[in-house]
Amino acid sequence: MAVPLSLLTSLVIAVYGRAMRVSVLLLLLVTGTAGPSWAQSSGGSAAEQVKIHQQRAHQLLIEKKPELAVKEFAAVLSADPSNLDAQANLGVLLFFPKKENQKEE
């Protein structure tokens, strides 16, 4: 049974404790193994979906929108759980959350 990606990413964004972020990351990685079955049905091959989500995620990082990039990296992992780029970037984004009171440069 596949868990909706929007539900998982909402949980990731709402989590504050470091231990919880690690737990959610593991949950995303574990549930990502069921992703390819529905990723292919949404049009295009799994490889194409990975490429599209990865490009969006990197563009969102450039635009300094990490909370949206988390969703895209999670989508990459649901289509390709072994994608090291998405694993690394999602791990960094979850480990170093953006602070609300931090000034943007």
Order of alpha helices (4+ residues) and beta strands (2+ residues): alpha-alpha-alpha-alpha-alpha-alpha
